[in-house]
Amino acid sequence: MDYFTVKEAGEKWGVTARMVNNYCLAGRIPGAVKKGNLWLVPADAEKPKDGRRKEAKE
């Protein structure tokens, strides 16, 4: 399985590395593993929805 660092995942998803780190800490990225002080995100992982915003009502 291929993995990205949080920096690479952030660039791919258009968010900061800190935001990806927060997603990992909260368990919102399935398959993310921590090796020492480095989070590894699976290459096929989907970007979690941003919980800070509500969906627009139609």
Secondary structure, DSSP 8 states (H G I E B T S, - for coil): --EEEHHHHHHHHTS-HHHHHHHHHTT-STT-EEETTEEEEETT------TTS-----
